[in-house]
Amino acid sequence: MKVSKQRQISIPRDFYDALNLNDEAIVEYTDKGIVIRPAVSDEIDFLKIF
């Protein structure tokens, strides 16, 4: 995988599909490397609360 001059990388299609990624992801730095996982929306349906 290449890193561009703008520090960008491309996620291979197989990984992208397997993770079911969309237009947002969570990126974490750990002692073992970088972890990329799908962003989960914590939307609250206020109509169900009341």
LINQUI-V803150 format. One record per run of one state. SS is the DSSP state (helix for helix, strand for strand, loop for the rest). FROM is the first residue (numbers start at 1). LEN is the number of residues. If there is no record, write none. Layout:
BEGIN
ss=SS from=FROM len=LEN
ss=SS from=FROM len=LEN
END
This chain:
BEGIN
ss=loop from=1 len=12
ss=helix from=13 len=6
ss=loop from=19 len=6
ss=strand from=25 len=6
ss=loop from=31 len=2
ss=strand from=33 len=6
ss=loop from=39 len=7
ss=helix from=46 len=4
ss=loop from=50 len=1
END
